[in-house]
């Protein structure tokens, strides 16, 4: 999973890592990726 944070049109930071869990669906994989990204922002 990965993510990118922008401030306006400028890239502020980005990350990429192997997910810790195996997703059974695309929606589940997107949810895991989103929750990881939100945890990094906080």
mmCIF file of the N, C-alpha and C atoms, coordinates in Angstrom:
data_MODEL
# 
_entry.id   MODEL 
# 
loop_
_atom_site.group_PDB 
_atom_site.id 
_atom_site.type_symbol 
_atom_site.label_atom_id 
_atom_site.label_alt_id 
_atom_site.label_comp_id 
_atom_site.label_asym_id 
_atom_site.label_entity_id 
_atom_site.label_seq_id 
_atom_site.pdbx_PDB_ins_code 
_atom_site.Cartn_x 
_atom_site.Cartn_y 
_atom_site.Cartn_z 
_atom_site.occupancy 
_atom_site.B_iso_or_equiv 
_atom_site.pdbx_formal_charge 
_atom_site.auth_seq_id 
_atom_site.auth_comp_id 
_atom_site.auth_asym_id 
_atom_site.auth_atom_id 
_atom_site.pdbx_PDB_model_num 
ATOM 1   N N  . UNK A 1 1  ? 0.849   -1.176  0.000  1.00 0.00 ? 1  UNK A N  1 
ATOM 2   C CA . UNK A 1 1  ? 0.000   0.000   0.000  1.00 0.00 ? 1  UNK A CA 1 
ATOM 3   C C  . UNK A 1 1  ? 0.889   1.231   0.000  1.00 0.00 ? 1  UNK A C  1 
ATOM 4   N N  . UNK A 1 2  ? 0.323   2.325   -0.340 1.00 0.00 ? 2  UNK A N  1 
ATOM 5   C CA . UNK A 1 2  ? 1.102   3.546   -0.380 1.00 0.00 ? 2  UNK A CA 1 
ATOM 6   C C  . UNK A 1 2  ? 0.202   4.754   -0.302 1.00 0.00 ? 2  UNK A C  1 
ATOM 7   N N  . UNK A 1 3  ? 0.814   5.891   -0.142 1.00 0.00 ? 3  UNK A N  1 
ATOM 8   C CA . UNK A 1 3  ? 0.032   7.108   -0.056 1.00 0.00 ? 3  UNK A CA 1 
ATOM 9   C C  . UNK A 1 3  ? 0.893   8.317   -0.353 1.00 0.00 ? 3  UNK A C  1 
ATOM 10  N N  . UNK A 1 4  ? 0.237   9.406   -0.651 1.00 0.00 ? 4  UNK A N  1 
ATOM 11  C CA . UNK A 1 4  ? 0.918   10.666  -0.922 1.00 0.00 ? 4  UNK A CA 1 
ATOM 12  C C  . UNK A 1 4  ? 0.106   11.785  -0.295 1.00 0.00 ? 4  UNK A C  1 
ATOM 13  N N  . UNK A 1 5  ? 0.812   12.721  0.343  1.00 0.00 ? 5  UNK A N  1 
ATOM 14  C CA . UNK A 1 5  ? 0.149   13.869  0.936  1.00 0.00 ? 5  UNK A CA 1 
ATOM 15  C C  . UNK A 1 5  ? 0.564   15.119  0.157  1.00 0.00 ? 5  UNK A C  1 
ATOM 16  N N  . UNK A 1 6  ? -0.443  15.902  -0.210 1.00 0.00 ? 6  UNK A N  1 
ATOM 17  C CA . UNK A 1 6  ? -0.211  17.119  -0.974 1.00 0.00 ? 6  UNK A CA 1 
ATOM 18  C C  . UNK A 1 6  ? -0.651  18.328  -0.159 1.00 0.00 ? 6  UNK A C  1 
ATOM 19  N N  . UNK A 1 7  ? 0.049   19.427  -0.339 1.00 0.00 ? 7  UNK A N  1 
ATOM 20  C CA . UNK A 1 7  ? -0.348  20.715  0.203  1.00 0.00 ? 7  UNK A CA 1 
ATOM 21  C C  . UNK A 1 7  ? -0.547  21.610  -1.010 1.00 0.00 ? 7  UNK A C  1 
ATOM 22  N N  . UNK A 1 8  ? -1.809  21.826  -1.364 1.00 0.00 ? 8  UNK A N  1 
ATOM 23  C CA . UNK A 1 8  ? -2.102  22.483  -2.633 1.00 0.00 ? 8  UNK A CA 1 
ATOM 24  C C  . UNK A 1 8  ? -1.725  21.539  -3.760 1.00 0.00 ? 8  UNK A C  1 
ATOM 25  N N  . UNK A 1 9  ? -0.861  21.999  -4.653 1.00 0.00 ? 9  UNK A N  1 
ATOM 26  C CA . UNK A 1 9  ? -0.398  21.149  -5.753 1.00 0.00 ? 9  UNK A CA 1 
ATOM 27  C C  . UNK A 1 9  ? 0.983   20.562  -5.490 1.00 0.00 ? 9  UNK A C  1 
ATOM 28  N N  . UNK A 1 10 ? 1.556   20.842  -4.311 1.00 0.00 ? 10 UNK A N  1 
ATOM 29  C CA . UNK A 1 10 ? 2.913   20.395  -3.991 1.00 0.00 ? 10 UNK A CA 1 
ATOM 30  C C  . UNK A 1 10 ? 2.881   19.099  -3.191 1.00 0.00 ? 10 UNK A C  1 
ATOM 31  N N  . UNK A 1 11 ? 3.697   18.143  -3.606 1.00 0.00 ? 11 UNK A N  1 
ATOM 32  C CA . UNK A 1 11 ? 3.839   16.889  -2.879 1.00 0.00 ? 11 UNK A CA 1 
ATOM 33  C C  . UNK A 1 11 ? 4.643   17.155  -1.614 1.00 0.00 ? 11 UNK A C  1 
ATOM 34  N N  . UNK A 1 12 ? 4.068   16.841  -0.450 1.00 0.00 ? 12 UNK A N  1 
ATOM 35  C CA . UNK A 1 12 ? 4.726   17.075  0.830  1.00 0.00 ? 12 UNK A CA 1 
ATOM 36  C C  . UNK A 1 12 ? 5.451   15.821  1.298  1.00 0.00 ? 12 UNK A C  1 
ATOM 37  N N  . UNK A 1 13 ? 4.799   14.665  1.206  1.00 0.00 ? 13 UNK A N  1 
ATOM 38  C CA . UNK A 1 13 ? 5.436   13.405  1.587  1.00 0.00 ? 13 UNK A CA 1 
ATOM 39  C C  . UNK A 1 13 ? 4.746   12.245  0.892  1.00 0.00 ? 13 UNK A C  1 
ATOM 40  N N  . UNK A 1 14 ? 5.433   11.111  0.856  1.00 0.00 ? 14 UNK A N  1 
ATOM 41  C CA . UNK A 1 14 ? 4.860   9.914   0.262  1.00 0.00 ? 14 UNK A CA 1 
ATOM 42  C C  . UNK A 1 14 ? 5.418   8.711   1.002  1.00 0.00 ? 14 UNK A C  1 
ATOM 43  N N  . UNK A 1 15 ? 4.715   7.600   0.893  1.00 0.00 ? 15 UNK A N  1 
ATOM 44  C CA . UNK A 1 15 ? 5.179   6.377   1.542  1.00 0.00 ? 15 UNK A CA 1 
ATOM 45  C C  . UNK A 1 15 ? 4.688   5.167   0.764  1.00 0.00 ? 15 UNK A C  1 
ATOM 46  N N  . UNK A 1 16 ? 5.390   4.076   0.950  1.00 0.00 ? 16 UNK A N  1 
ATOM 47  C CA . UNK A 1 16 ? 5.024   2.818   0.320  1.00 0.00 ? 16 UNK A CA 1 
ATOM 48  C C  . UNK A 1 16 ? 5.512   1.693   1.212  1.00 0.00 ? 16 UNK A C  1 
ATOM 49  N N  . UNK A 1 17 ? 4.665   0.693   1.432  1.00 0.00 ? 17 UNK A N  1 
ATOM 50  C CA . UNK A 1 17 ? 5.076   -0.443  2.251  1.00 0.00 ? 17 UNK A CA 1 
ATOM 51  C C  . UNK A 1 17 ? 4.247   -1.667  1.919  1.00 0.00 ? 17 UNK A C  1 
ATOM 52  N N  . UNK A 1 18 ? 4.792   -2.808  2.252  1.00 0.00 ? 18 UNK A N  1 
ATOM 53  C CA . UNK A 1 18 ? 4.073   -4.058  2.064  1.00 0.00 ? 18 UNK A CA 1 
ATOM 54  C C  . UNK A 1 18 ? 3.009   -4.152  3.148  1.00 0.00 ? 18 UNK A C  1 
ATOM 55  N N  . UNK A 1 19 ? 1.786   -4.516  2.761  1.00 0.00 ? 19 UNK A N  1 
ATOM 56  C CA . UNK A 1 19 ? 0.706   -4.622  3.733  1.00 0.00 ? 19 UNK A CA 1 
ATOM 57  C C  . UNK A 1 19 ? 0.922   -5.812  4.657  1.00 0.00 ? 19 UNK A C  1 
ATOM 58  N N  . UNK A 1 20 ? 0.495   -5.653  5.917  1.00 0.00 ? 20 UNK A N  1 
ATOM 59  C CA . UNK A 1 20 ? 0.652   -6.693  6.926  1.00 0.00 ? 20 UNK A CA 1 
ATOM 60  C C  . UNK A 1 20 ? -0.400  -7.789  6.819  1.00 0.00 ? 20 UNK A C  1 
ATOM 61  N N  . UNK A 1 21 ? -1.497  -7.518  6.120  1.00 0.00 ? 21 UNK A N  1 
ATOM 62  C CA . UNK A 1 21 ? -2.574  -8.503  6.062  1.00 0.00 ? 21 UNK A CA 1 
ATOM 63  C C  . UNK A 1 21 ? -2.927  -8.841  4.614  1.00 0.00 ? 21 UNK A C  1 
ATOM 64  N N  . UNK A 1 22 ? -3.627  -9.941  4.451  1.00 0.00 ? 22 UNK A N  1 
ATOM 65  C CA . UNK A 1 22 ? -4.068  -10.387 3.128  1.00 0.00 ? 22 UNK A CA 1 
ATOM 66  C C  . UNK A 1 22 ? -5.535  -9.990  2.961  1.00 0.00 ? 22 UNK A C  1 
ATOM 67  N N  . UNK A 1 23 ? -5.831  -9.171  1.964  1.00 0.00 ? 23 UNK A N  1 
ATOM 68  C CA . UNK A 1 23 ? -7.199  -8.712  1.732  1.00 0.00 ? 23 UNK A CA 1 
ATOM 69  C C  . UNK A 1 23 ? -7.945  -9.701  0.839  1.00 0.00 ? 23 UNK A C  1 
ATOM 70  N N  . UNK A 1 24 ? -9.220  -9.893  1.132  1.00 0.00 ? 24 UNK A N  1 
ATOM 71  C CA . UNK A 1 24 ? -10.054 -10.790 0.341  1.00 0.00 ? 24 UNK A CA 1 
ATOM 72  C C  . UNK A 1 24 ? -10.773 -10.071 -0.791 1.00 0.00 ? 24 UNK A C  1 
ATOM 73  N N  . UNK A 1 25 ? -10.786 -8.738  -0.746 1.00 0.00 ? 25 UNK A N  1 
ATOM 74  C CA . UNK A 1 25 ? -11.454 -7.969  -1.797 1.00 0.00 ? 25 UNK A CA 1 
ATOM 75  C C  . UNK A 1 25 ? -10.704 -6.662  -2.037 1.00 0.00 ? 25 UNK A C  1 
ATOM 76  N N  . UNK A 1 26 ? -10.980 -6.037  -3.163 1.00 0.00 ? 26 UNK A N  1 
ATOM 77  C CA . UNK A 1 26 ? -10.372 -4.749  -3.475 1.00 0.00 ? 26 UNK A CA 1 
ATOM 78  C C  . UNK A 1 26 ? -10.806 -3.694  -2.469 1.00 0.00 ? 26 UNK A C  1 
ATOM 79  N N  . UNK A 1 27 ? -12.085 -3.718  -2.086 1.00 0.00 ? 27 UNK A N  1 
ATOM 80  C CA . UNK A 1 27 ? -12.595 -2.743  -1.119 1.00 0.00 ? 27 UNK A CA 1 
ATOM 81  C C  . UNK A 1 27 ? -11.872 -2.881  0.217  1.00 0.00 ? 27 UNK A C  1 
ATOM 82  N N  . UNK A 1 28 ? -11.635 -4.109  0.650  1.00 0.00 ? 28 UNK A N  1 
ATOM 83  C CA . UNK A 1 28 ? -10.928 -4.330  1.914  1.00 0.00 ? 28 UNK A CA 1 
ATOM 84  C C  . UNK A 1 28 ? -9.485  -3.825  1.819  1.00 0.00 ? 28 UNK A C  1 
ATOM 85  N N  . UNK A 1 29 ? -8.824  -4.063  0.694  1.00 0.00 ? 29 UNK A N  1 
ATOM 86  C CA . UNK A 1 29 ? -7.454  -3.591  0.501  1.00 0.00 ? 29 UNK A CA 1 
ATOM 87  C C  . UNK A 1 29 ? -7.399  -2.068  0.520  1.00 0.00 ? 29 UNK A C  1 
ATOM 88  N N  . UNK A 1 30 ? -8.367  -1.409  -0.116 1.00 0.00 ? 30 UNK A N  1 
ATOM 89  C CA . UNK A 1 30 ? -8.421  0.049   -0.118 1.00 0.00 ? 30 UNK A CA 1 
ATOM 90  C C  . UNK A 1 30 ? -8.669  0.588   1.288  1.00 0.00 ? 30 UNK A C  1 
ATOM 91  N N  . UNK A 1 31 ? -9.530  -0.077  2.056  1.00 0.00 ? 31 UNK A N  1 
ATOM 92  C CA . UNK A 1 31 ? -9.817  0.346   3.424  1.00 0.00 ? 31 UNK A CA 1 
ATOM 93  C C  . UNK A 1 31 ? -8.562  0.248   4.291  1.00 0.00 ? 31 UNK A C  1 
ATOM 94  N N  . UNK A 1 32 ? -7.822  -0.846  4.174  1.00 0.00 ? 32 UNK A N  1 
ATOM 95  C CA . UNK A 1 32 ? -6.589  -1.025  4.950  1.00 0.00 ? 32 UNK A CA 1 
ATOM 96  C C  . UNK A 1 32 ? -5.579  0.058   4.582  1.00 0.00 ? 32 UNK A C  1 
ATOM 97  N N  . UNK A 1 33 ? -5.432  0.320   3.294  1.00 0.00 ? 33 UNK A N  1 
ATOM 98  C CA . UNK A 1 33 ? -4.506  1.346   2.831  1.00 0.00 ? 33 UNK A CA 1 
ATOM 99  C C  . UNK A 1 33 ? -4.903  2.731   3.339  1.00 0.00 ? 33 UNK A C  1 
ATOM 100 N N  . UNK A 1 34 ? -6.187  3.051   3.279  1.00 0.00 ? 34 UNK A N  1 
ATOM 101 C CA . UNK A 1 34 ? -6.681  4.340   3.759  1.00 0.00 ? 34 UNK A CA 1 
ATOM 102 C C  . UNK A 1 34 ? -6.471  4.498   5.257  1.00 0.00 ? 34 UNK A C  1 
ATOM 103 N N  . UNK A 1 35 ? -6.737  3.451   6.029  1.00 0.00 ? 35 UNK A N  1 
ATOM 104 C CA . UNK A 1 35 ? -6.565  3.550   7.482  1.00 0.00 ? 35 UNK A CA 1 
ATOM 105 C C  . UNK A 1 35 ? -5.093  3.723   7.844  1.00 0.00 ? 35 UNK A C  1 
ATOM 106 N N  . UNK A 1 36 ? -4.180  3.069   7.109  1.00 0.00 ? 36 UNK A N  1 
ATOM 107 C CA . UNK A 1 36 ? -2.745  3.256   7.345  1.00 0.00 ? 36 UNK A CA 1 
ATOM 108 C C  . UNK A 1 36 ? -2.329  4.689   7.045  1.00 0.00 ? 36 UNK A C  1 
ATOM 109 N N  . UNK A 1 37 ? -2.842  5.232   5.956  1.00 0.00 ? 37 UNK A N  1 
ATOM 110 C CA . UNK A 1 37 ? -2.523  6.606   5.571  1.00 0.00 ? 37 UNK A CA 1 
ATOM 111 C C  . UNK A 1 37 ? -3.027  7.600   6.619  1.00 0.00 ? 37 UNK A C  1 
ATOM 112 N N  . UNK A 1 38 ? -4.250  7.407   7.099  1.00 0.00 ? 38 UNK A N  1 
ATOM 113 C CA . UNK A 1 38 ? -4.816  8.293   8.123  1.00 0.00 ? 38 UNK A CA 1 
ATOM 114 C C  . UNK A 1 38 ? -4.022  8.213   9.420  1.00 0.00 ? 38 UNK A C  1 
ATOM 115 N N  . UNK A 1 39 ? -3.561  7.030   9.777  1.00 0.00 ? 39 UNK A N  1 
ATOM 116 C CA . UNK A 1 39 ? -2.765  6.865   10.995 1.00 0.00 ? 39 UNK A CA 1 
ATOM 117 C C  . UNK A 1 39 ? -1.450  7.636   10.884 1.00 0.00 ? 39 UNK A C  1 
ATOM 118 N N  . UNK A 1 40 ? -0.858  7.684   9.696  1.00 0.00 ? 40 UNK A N  1 
ATOM 119 C CA . UNK A 1 40 ? 0.384   8.429   9.503  1.00 0.00 ? 40 UNK A CA 1 
ATOM 120 C C  . UNK A 1 40 ? 0.154   9.929   9.613  1.00 0.00 ? 40 UNK A C  1 
ATOM 121 N N  . UNK A 1 41 ? -0.982  10.396  9.128  1.00 0.00 ? 41 UNK A N  1 
ATOM 122 C CA . UNK A 1 41 ? -1.291  11.827  9.173  1.00 0.00 ? 41 UNK A CA 1 
ATOM 123 C C  . UNK A 1 41 ? -1.478  12.293  10.611 1.00 0.00 ? 41 UNK A C  1 
ATOM 124 N N  . UNK A 1 42 ? -2.123  11.459  11.415 1.00 0.00 ? 42 UNK A N  1 
ATOM 125 C CA . UNK A 1 42 ? -2.370  11.818  12.811 1.00 0.00 ? 42 UNK A CA 1 
ATOM 126 C C  . UNK A 1 42 ? -1.099  11.678  13.595 1.00 0.00 ? 42 UNK A C  1 
# 
